[in-house]
Amino acid sequence: MSFFSNWFGATYDDVKLVSQATKSIAGDPLIGDPTALVVTSKKGVITLGGIVPKEQEKNRIADVVLNALTNAGLKHGRLVNELKLAHR
């Protein structure tokens, strides 16, 4: 880490984070409706929003995003999973 990162805090490319997360969600065949999901990032904190049918899908989406960011070498602060379960 550089002197500036230590002094001023880490910097993140929020646009790339959202792009990579969105692309990874859309590319996963086990995710039902990726267009119903919202991905945002502010200062490296990625937030997932939307409604999903099952807890398993909620967890899968978070895992897919984290794996994609790691594989792409994109630095991020944390992931906030605010996905809600659909009422039945």
N, C-alpha and C positions, 0 to 999 in steps of 0.2 A: 504494500500500500504506500502511496506517495505521501509526502509531507502534507500536501494540501488536503488529501482525503482524510488523514488523521485529524487535521486541524479544523477543517470545515465540514466534515462528515462525508460519507460516500455519496457519489453521484450515480444516478441510474438513468437509463434510456427508457422512459415510460412508453414511448411510442413502439419501440421494438419489443418490449415486454408484452404489451397488449397484442401486437401483431402475431408474435410467436404463440402466445397462449390461445388466441382465437383460431389460428391455423391448426394447432394440435387438437383442439376440441372438434373442429369441423372434419378433421381427417380420421377421427376414431369411429369405426363403424358400430361400436357398441353404445354410443351416445345417441339417444333418441332424436331430439330436435335441437341441434346446436344453435339454430337461429333464435331460439327462445331465451338464450343466455346472454348475459351482459358481463363483459370483462373490462375493468378499469385499472389504472395504475397511477399512483401519486407518490412520488419520491421513493419508488421501488416497492411500495406496498400494493400488491395486486389483490383486487377484490372481485370475487365471483358472485354474480347475482342471477336470479331467475327462478323458475319453478321446474322441478324434476319429479318424475313419478315415484322413484324409490331411493331409499337411503344408499343402496349400493351404487347407483348412478351418481349421486352426490359425491361420494367418496372417490369414485373412479375419475370424475372430472378433475378433482383436485390433484390426484396422482398423475394424470395425463399431463396437466399443465406443469407441475413441478418437474417431471421427467423431461419434458420438452425444453424447459428453460435451462436445466442442468446440461442436457446434451448439446444445446446451442451455445453454452458458455456464457449465458446472460446472467449478470449479477442482479439479484433482487433482495429486498429486505425480508419480506414475509408474504404469506398468502392468507387472505381472510376469506373463508368459505361462508358466504351468506346465502347459499342456495337453499330454497325452501322446498318442502315436500308438498305435492299436490294433495288436496283433500279428496277423500273418496266418499 
